[in-house]
Amino acid sequence: MRTYRLWARAVGVEGSAVVQRVQFDAEADGGAGEVVVHVRPYKSSLPRCGRCGMVAPGYDNGDGRRRWRALDQGPVKVRVEADAPRVDCPEHGPTVIQVPWARHNARHTRMLDAAVVWMVRCAAKSVVAMFFRIAWPTVGMMIGRFVAEADTAAGDRLANVRKIGIDEVSYKRGHKYLVVVVNHFTGDLLWVGVGRSEKTLQAFFDLLGPERCSKISLVSADGAEWIARPVAASCPRARLCLDPFHIVKWMNEAVDDVRRQVWNQARRDGAHGLARDLKGTRYAVVKNPADLNAKQRGKLAWIQKTSRPLYIAWLLKEQLRKAFAPGGEERIELLDAWIAWAVRCQLAPIVEVAKKIRRHRDEIRNTLLYRLTNGPVEGMNSRIRMIINTGRGFRDTEALIALIRLCLCGYDTPLPYQRLRRALAA
């Protein structure tokens, strides 16, 4: 293989440009030196706008020759150098010509972008920046350019959306939240917005548009009103499904409130021994019976004999769990029976939960009928938290959202050698 052809493949211009010469600039990079590969596009290639790719007539020579950073060769930096004239685009006006080895307004080649984008999914941005010897903000700009181009290439990612899940995830202290929308059919992330509010969620439905909103049939969420109202207003055919995890969580919190009330009452009555024994019963009453150890099963048997209110609260909790077990219409009848029992139990925390469940009965009925839960969204939230923890926090919310979309929207991010293999196979 000729040397120039080897360099063309190494910097990612093979098949689109000609290597004119290769030089070593000993004064560059603080005296460490760098390799400069001088290239030009094929003469047969038409001049195109760098923004839209439309063929356009030449305008001027721009700022002359320009250099793009390529993948390093060991400890030596490599740059691609070429002319960067401007064309007169009918839509964008005078614009720097499109080059096949780099994206518009980028000072790095596509091969370097591909390596950075792949690695940033596995390591913190600061680590990636140090490894490739680029600035920390540059990593964020590479991600943004890649995601924007991937969105354009993928077409309409919001088409044919029928079932979605909505939830929020904290990304920063001080009640800072992101709204997360997941496609239940593919399991991919559809959209991320800043702020837990109706306005934020409405921005997603505005992006979706009335026609696509009308095709949404099922939406899973928790019982938050800031979700229910925009869904009802924007998706007239959608049935809202209340996530069972949150309902059981309400009940577990109510059972724990009953336990504390019983404990406080025992202290007020001077039954210090009973209060001491009740203090260690929390896990016995909130855990699933199958997960109890021998000591906790003993505590539960002791509660059955000594504390009727707490034992009734535990029975109601277990009855509610059974309502969400696999089944059909009988589960709805079981839920109605549970509500009737819970509102008569005279345990204030349980009665409050029962009234809340009764208000959301239609949404819970949809959950029981269509078996749609927010599990995929909760899993997505866990992956988002992992991204945040890996990066040790983010100062720029837009950079965080770009990274989240890169990792979770199902984009294909092959390494440079994988891209080369695909190109050779094609």
Helices and strands as residue ranges (DSSP letters): H 3-11, E 17-25, G 29-31, E 34-41, E 58-60, E 65-73, E 76-83, E 86-89, E 93-96, H 110-120, H 125-132, H 136-154, E 163-172, E 176-183, E 189-194, H 198-213, E 218-221, H 225-234, E 239-242, H 244-268, H 272-278, H 282-286, G 289-291, H 294-306, H 308-323, H 329-342, H 348-359, H 361-370, H 375-390, H 397-408, H 416-425
